[in-house]
């Protein structure tokens, strides 16, 4: 799993870190990235899809 995380871009890694390790909301992450909560949600889904594909 950690090798799959290393394949993500820096922004993707940061989003995952903020959401799962720092327990920040999508709203808070959006504010940090200067994007909407919906954009964060879409990026989050794409990242999870990428990780699932790497692990399988």
mmCIF file of the C-alpha atoms, coordinates in Angstrom:
data_MODEL
# 
_entry.id   MODEL 
# 
loop_
_atom_site.group_PDB 
_atom_site.id 
_atom_site.type_symbol 
_atom_site.label_atom_id 
_atom_site.label_alt_id 
_atom_site.label_comp_id 
_atom_site.label_asym_id 
_atom_site.label_entity_id 
_atom_site.label_seq_id 
_atom_site.pdbx_PDB_ins_code 
_atom_site.Cartn_x 
_atom_site.Cartn_y 
_atom_site.Cartn_z 
_atom_site.occupancy 
_atom_site.B_iso_or_equiv 
_atom_site.pdbx_formal_charge 
_atom_site.auth_seq_id 
_atom_site.auth_comp_id 
_atom_site.auth_asym_id 
_atom_site.auth_atom_id 
_atom_site.pdbx_PDB_model_num 
ATOM 1  C CA . UNK A 1 1  ? 0.000   0.000  0.000  1.00 0.00 ? 1  UNK A CA 1 
ATOM 2  C CA . UNK A 1 2  ? 2.788   2.439  0.845  1.00 0.00 ? 2  UNK A CA 1 
ATOM 3  C CA . UNK A 1 3  ? 4.394   1.884  -2.543 1.00 0.00 ? 3  UNK A CA 1 
ATOM 4  C CA . UNK A 1 4  ? 1.053   2.796  -4.160 1.00 0.00 ? 4  UNK A CA 1 
ATOM 5  C CA . UNK A 1 5  ? 0.974   6.016  -2.127 1.00 0.00 ? 5  UNK A CA 1 
ATOM 6  C CA . UNK A 1 6  ? 4.455   6.916  -3.363 1.00 0.00 ? 6  UNK A CA 1 
ATOM 7  C CA . UNK A 1 7  ? 3.177   6.782  -6.940 1.00 0.00 ? 7  UNK A CA 1 
ATOM 8  C CA . UNK A 1 8  ? 0.741   9.647  -6.237 1.00 0.00 ? 8  UNK A CA 1 
ATOM 9  C CA . UNK A 1 9  ? 1.613   13.249 -7.017 1.00 0.00 ? 9  UNK A CA 1 
ATOM 10 C CA . UNK A 1 10 ? 2.607   15.542 -4.148 1.00 0.00 ? 10 UNK A CA 1 
ATOM 11 C CA . UNK A 1 11 ? -0.842  17.181 -4.127 1.00 0.00 ? 11 UNK A CA 1 
ATOM 12 C CA . UNK A 1 12 ? -2.573  13.799 -4.122 1.00 0.00 ? 12 UNK A CA 1 
ATOM 13 C CA . UNK A 1 13 ? -0.408  12.618 -1.243 1.00 0.00 ? 13 UNK A CA 1 
ATOM 14 C CA . UNK A 1 14 ? -1.134  15.836 0.660  1.00 0.00 ? 14 UNK A CA 1 
ATOM 15 C CA . UNK A 1 15 ? -4.887  15.433 0.180  1.00 0.00 ? 15 UNK A CA 1 
ATOM 16 C CA . UNK A 1 16 ? -4.761  11.851 1.491  1.00 0.00 ? 16 UNK A CA 1 
ATOM 17 C CA . UNK A 1 17 ? -2.593  12.923 4.425  1.00 0.00 ? 17 UNK A CA 1 
ATOM 18 C CA . UNK A 1 18 ? -4.922  15.783 5.333  1.00 0.00 ? 18 UNK A CA 1 
ATOM 19 C CA . UNK A 1 19 ? -8.054  13.638 5.083  1.00 0.00 ? 19 UNK A CA 1 
ATOM 20 C CA . UNK A 1 20 ? -6.933  10.383 6.701  1.00 0.00 ? 20 UNK A CA 1 
ATOM 21 C CA . UNK A 1 21 ? -4.052  11.293 9.001  1.00 0.00 ? 21 UNK A CA 1 
ATOM 22 C CA . UNK A 1 22 ? -5.027  14.835 10.027 1.00 0.00 ? 22 UNK A CA 1 
ATOM 23 C CA . UNK A 1 23 ? -8.788  14.133 10.025 1.00 0.00 ? 23 UNK A CA 1 
ATOM 24 C CA . UNK A 1 24 ? -9.519  17.333 8.135  1.00 0.00 ? 24 UNK A CA 1 
ATOM 25 C CA . UNK A 1 25 ? -12.865 17.757 6.407  1.00 0.00 ? 25 UNK A CA 1 
ATOM 26 C CA . UNK A 1 26 ? -13.190 18.132 2.667  1.00 0.00 ? 26 UNK A CA 1 
ATOM 27 C CA . UNK A 1 27 ? -14.216 21.735 3.306  1.00 0.00 ? 27 UNK A CA 1 
ATOM 28 C CA . UNK A 1 28 ? -10.959 22.397 5.206  1.00 0.00 ? 28 UNK A CA 1 
ATOM 29 C CA . UNK A 1 29 ? -8.910  20.681 2.511  1.00 0.00 ? 29 UNK A CA 1 
ATOM 30 C CA . UNK A 1 30 ? -10.688 22.750 -0.126 1.00 0.00 ? 30 UNK A CA 1 
ATOM 31 C CA . UNK A 1 31 ? -9.788  25.922 1.707  1.00 0.00 ? 31 UNK A CA 1 
ATOM 32 C CA . UNK A 1 32 ? -6.138  24.836 1.896  1.00 0.00 ? 32 UNK A CA 1 
ATOM 33 C CA . UNK A 1 33 ? -6.040  24.065 -1.848 1.00 0.00 ? 33 UNK A CA 1 
ATOM 34 C CA . UNK A 1 34 ? -8.270  27.040 -2.744 1.00 0.00 ? 34 UNK A CA 1 
ATOM 35 C CA . UNK A 1 35 ? -10.852 24.812 -4.424 1.00 0.00 ? 35 UNK A CA 1 
ATOM 36 C CA . UNK A 1 36 ? -14.439 23.841 -3.652 1.00 0.00 ? 36 UNK A CA 1 
ATOM 37 C CA . UNK A 1 37 ? -15.471 20.954 -1.429 1.00 0.00 ? 37 UNK A CA 1 
ATOM 38 C CA . UNK A 1 38 ? -16.912 19.256 -4.538 1.00 0.00 ? 38 UNK A CA 1 
ATOM 39 C CA . UNK A 1 39 ? -13.524 19.467 -6.297 1.00 0.00 ? 39 UNK A CA 1 
ATOM 40 C CA . UNK A 1 40 ? -11.843 17.872 -3.276 1.00 0.00 ? 40 UNK A CA 1 
ATOM 41 C CA . UNK A 1 41 ? -14.464 15.117 -3.297 1.00 0.00 ? 41 UNK A CA 1 
ATOM 42 C CA . UNK A 1 42 ? -13.865 14.385 -6.993 1.00 0.00 ? 42 UNK A CA 1 
ATOM 43 C CA . UNK A 1 43 ? -10.079 14.385 -6.541 1.00 0.00 ? 43 UNK A CA 1 
ATOM 44 C CA . UNK A 1 44 ? -10.425 12.106 -3.514 1.00 0.00 ? 44 UNK A CA 1 
ATOM 45 C CA . UNK A 1 45 ? -12.467 9.601  -5.541 1.00 0.00 ? 45 UNK A CA 1 
ATOM 46 C CA . UNK A 1 46 ? -9.924  9.645  -8.388 1.00 0.00 ? 46 UNK A CA 1 
ATOM 47 C CA . UNK A 1 47 ? -7.095  9.057  -5.928 1.00 0.00 ? 47 UNK A CA 1 
ATOM 48 C CA . UNK A 1 48 ? -8.898  6.115  -4.329 1.00 0.00 ? 48 UNK A CA 1 
ATOM 49 C CA . UNK A 1 49 ? -9.575  4.642  -7.774 1.00 0.00 ? 49 UNK A CA 1 
ATOM 50 C CA . UNK A 1 50 ? -5.862  4.988  -8.571 1.00 0.00 ? 50 UNK A CA 1 
ATOM 51 C CA . UNK A 1 51 ? -4.862  3.316  -5.306 1.00 0.00 ? 51 UNK A CA 1 
ATOM 52 C CA . UNK A 1 52 ? -7.324  0.465  -5.820 1.00 0.00 ? 52 UNK A CA 1 
ATOM 53 C CA . UNK A 1 53 ? -5.939  -0.138 -9.312 1.00 0.00 ? 53 UNK A CA 1 
ATOM 54 C CA . UNK A 1 54 ? -2.369  -0.192 -7.956 1.00 0.00 ? 54 UNK A CA 1 
ATOM 55 C CA . UNK A 1 55 ? -3.132  -2.643 -5.194 1.00 0.00 ? 55 UNK A CA 1 
ATOM 56 C CA . UNK A 1 56 ? -5.133  -5.099 -7.266 1.00 0.00 ? 56 UNK A CA 1 
# 
